[in-house]
């Protein structure tokens, strides 16, 4: 399974996922040739990506938990998956009157997202971070597994180095409002906040960088 994320551009266009025909192959031992090889993202692809191996027992809730722990969780916001016309999310008392009742997050991921299926994951229905994913295919039993892990991270992106807007050195803080970047030596790059130290966020390897309380 390949999952990638970045804040969507204003025009709505999103680059190709890892695993697309435009991305170079990355060989990993133990994966069946031609079936589920992870690939490196091409230029213009989302800056964060994961390749995962899921055990048959993995539920959509398990996958949601891993994405939260790896990239997303800042304030315990709601989250859910959209697979075609089907929604998966935790049950909310009363639900949303305008939306169809979602499927349970206890649904097995293998049934919800069979090979070849694409999906999206949304975290926080206010300042939403959207991830895009694709089930690439089946992996031989135990391939890439670490012990009895239900979800194994087979590969992921190298952390992106974001430059300071002023000097080009690696950025260390980002404004949560205008997304200006700064290293600690240059300090405050904008006037959006009263306290740069307390109202900016750390530069981190996450598509949720600079959003809400992530990385503070």
C-alpha positions as CSV (number, residue, x, y, z in Angstrom):
1,X,0.0,0.0,0.0
2,X,1.3,3.4,-0.9
3,X,0.2,6.5,0.9
4,X,1.3,10.1,0.2
5,X,0.3,13.5,1.4
6,X,0.8,17.2,1.2
7,X,-1.4,20.2,1.5
8,X,-3.5,20.4,-1.7
9,X,-2.6,23.2,-4.1
10,X,-5.1,26.0,-4.7
11,X,-6.0,24.6,-8.2
12,X,-6.7,21.1,-6.7
13,X,-4.1,19.3,-8.8
14,X,-2.1,16.6,-6.9
15,X,1.1,15.0,-8.2
16,X,1.4,11.2,-8.9
17,X,1.6,8.8,-6.0
18,X,4.6,6.6,-5.5
19,X,4.0,3.4,-7.4
20,X,2.8,5.3,-10.5
21,X,4.3,4.6,-13.9
22,X,6.3,7.9,-13.7
23,X,8.2,6.9,-10.6
24,X,11.5,4.9,-10.7
25,X,11.4,1.4,-9.1
26,X,12.9,0.8,-5.7
27,X,13.8,-2.9,-5.2
28,X,13.2,-4.3,-1.7
29,X,14.2,-7.8,-0.7
30,X,11.3,-10.2,-0.2
31,X,8.7,-8.5,-2.4
32,X,7.2,-10.4,-5.4
33,X,8.8,-9.0,-8.6
34,X,6.3,-7.0,-10.7
35,X,3.5,-7.0,-8.1
36,X,4.1,-4.6,-5.2
37,X,7.5,-2.9,-5.6
38,X,7.7,0.5,-3.8
39,X,8.8,3.3,-6.0
40,X,10.5,6.6,-5.3
41,X,8.3,9.6,-6.0
42,X,9.1,11.7,-9.1
43,X,9.7,15.4,-9.1
44,X,6.5,17.1,-8.3
45,X,5.1,14.2,-6.3
46,X,3.9,14.7,-2.7
47,X,6.8,15.2,-0.4
48,X,5.8,12.7,2.2
49,X,5.1,9.0,1.3
50,X,4.9,5.6,3.0
51,X,4.9,2.1,1.7
52,X,3.1,-0.3,4.1
53,X,2.6,-4.0,4.4
54,X,-0.7,-4.9,6.2
55,X,-1.4,-8.2,7.9
56,X,-4.9,-9.7,7.1
57,X,-6.1,-8.7,10.5
58,X,-5.5,-5.0,10.0
59,X,-8.6,-2.8,10.2
60,X,-9.2,0.6,8.8
61,X,-9.0,1.8,12.4
62,X,-5.5,0.3,12.7
63,X,-4.4,2.1,9.6
64,X,-5.9,5.4,10.8
65,X,-4.0,5.0,14.1
66,X,-0.7,4.5,12.3
67,X,-1.2,7.6,10.1
68,X,-2.1,9.6,13.1
69,X,1.0,8.5,15.0
70,X,3.3,8.9,12.0
71,X,2.1,12.1,10.5
72,X,-1.0,13.7,11.8
73,X,-2.2,13.7,15.4
74,X,-2.0,17.1,17.0
75,X,-5.2,17.7,19.0
76,X,-7.2,14.4,18.8
77,X,-9.3,15.6,15.8
78,X,-11.8,13.4,14.0
79,X,-10.6,11.5,10.9
80,X,-11.9,9.1,8.3
81,X,-11.4,7.3,4.9
82,X,-13.2,7.8,1.6
83,X,-13.0,4.7,-0.7
84,X,-15.1,5.4,-3.8
85,X,-18.5,6.2,-2.5
86,X,-18.0,4.6,0.9
87,X,-17.0,6.4,4.0
88,X,-15.2,4.8,7.0
89,X,-15.0,6.7,10.3
90,X,-15.6,6.3,14.0
91,X,-19.3,6.4,15.0
92,X,-20.4,9.8,16.2
93,X,-23.5,10.0,18.4
94,X,-26.2,11.5,16.3
95,X,-23.9,11.5,13.2
96,X,-24.1,14.2,10.6
97,X,-27.7,14.6,9.4
98,X,-26.6,15.6,5.9
99,X,-24.3,12.6,5.3
100,X,-24.9,8.9,4.8
101,X,-24.1,6.7,7.7
102,X,-20.4,5.7,7.5
103,X,-19.0,2.1,7.6
104,X,-17.2,1.0,10.8
105,X,-13.5,1.5,11.2
106,X,-13.4,-2.1,12.4
107,X,-13.8,-3.2,8.8
108,X,-10.8,-5.2,7.6
109,X,-8.5,-3.1,5.4
110,X,-8.1,-6.0,2.9
111,X,-11.9,-5.9,2.3
112,X,-12.3,-2.1,2.2
113,X,-9.2,-1.4,0.0
114,X,-8.5,-4.4,-2.2
115,X,-5.6,-4.3,-4.7
116,X,-5.9,-1.6,-7.2
117,X,-8.2,0.5,-5.1
118,X,-7.4,4.2,-4.4
119,X,-8.6,6.1,-1.4
120,X,-8.2,9.3,0.6
121,X,-7.8,9.9,4.3
122,X,-8.9,13.1,6.0
123,X,-7.7,14.3,9.4
124,X,-9.4,17.2,11.1
125,X,-12.6,18.4,9.4
126,X,-11.7,22.0,10.1
127,X,-8.1,22.5,9.0
128,X,-8.1,19.3,7.0
129,X,-5.0,17.4,6.0
130,X,-5.7,15.0,3.1
131,X,-3.6,11.9,2.3
132,X,-4.0,9.9,-0.9
133,X,-3.4,6.2,-1.0
134,X,-3.4,3.1,-3.3
135,X,-3.4,-0.6,-2.6
136,X,-0.6,-1.8,-4.9
137,X,-1.1,-5.5,-4.6
138,X,-0.5,-8.6,-2.5
139,X,2.8,-9.3,-0.8
140,X,4.2,-12.7,0.0
141,X,3.4,-13.8,3.6
142,X,6.0,-12.4,6.0
143,X,7.7,-10.2,3.3
144,X,9.2,-7.2,5.1
145,X,7.6,-8.1,8.3
146,X,9.2,-7.4,11.6
147,X,8.1,-10.0,14.1
148,X,4.3,-10.1,14.6
149,X,3.8,-6.5,13.5
150,X,0.3,-5.9,12.0
151,X,1.5,-3.0,9.9
152,X,5.1,-2.8,8.6
153,X,6.6,0.3,7.1
154,X,8.5,-1.1,4.1
155,X,9.9,2.3,2.9
156,X,9.3,6.0,3.4
157,X,10.6,9.3,2.1
158,X,13.7,10.9,3.3
159,X,12.9,14.1,5.3
160,X,12.6,17.1,3.0
161,X,15.0,20.0,3.8
162,X,12.9,23.2,3.7
163,X,15.0,26.3,3.3
164,X,14.9,29.5,5.5
165,X,13.2,32.2,3.4
166,X,15.9,34.7,4.4
167,X,19.2,32.9,4.1
168,X,18.5,29.5,2.5
169,X,19.8,27.5,5.4
170,X,17.7,24.6,6.6
171,X,14.5,26.0,8.1
172,X,13.6,25.2,11.7
173,X,10.3,27.0,12.4
174,X,7.3,27.7,10.2
175,X,4.5,30.3,10.5
176,X,1.2,28.6,11.0
177,X,-0.6,31.4,9.1
178,X,1.5,32.4,6.1
179,X,3.9,29.4,6.2
180,X,7.0,31.6,6.1
181,X,10.1,29.5,7.0
182,X,13.0,30.6,9.2
183,X,16.1,29.2,10.8
184,X,16.8,30.0,14.4
185,X,19.7,32.4,13.4
186,X,17.4,34.6,11.2
187,X,14.4,34.5,13.6
188,X,11.0,35.9,12.8
189,X,10.3,36.1,9.0
190,X,6.8,37.7,9.2
191,X,4.5,39.7,11.4
192,X,1.6,37.3,11.5
193,X,2.0,36.4,15.2
194,X,2.8,38.2,18.4
195,X,5.2,35.6,19.7
196,X,7.2,33.7,17.0
197,X,8.6,31.3,19.6
198,X,5.2,30.2,20.9
199,X,3.0,30.6,17.8
200,X,5.1,29.1,15.2
201,X,5.7,25.3,14.6
202,X,8.8,23.2,14.2
203,X,9.7,22.1,10.7
204,X,9.0,18.4,10.6
205,X,8.6,15.5,8.2
206,X,4.8,15.6,7.9
207,X,2.1,16.8,5.5
208,X,0.5,18.5,8.5
209,X,3.5,20.7,9.2
210,X,2.4,24.2,10.1
211,X,-1.3,23.3,10.6
212,X,-3.2,23.7,13.9
213,X,-1.0,22.6,16.8
214,X,1.1,20.1,14.9
215,X,4.8,20.4,15.7
216,X,4.5,23.0,18.4
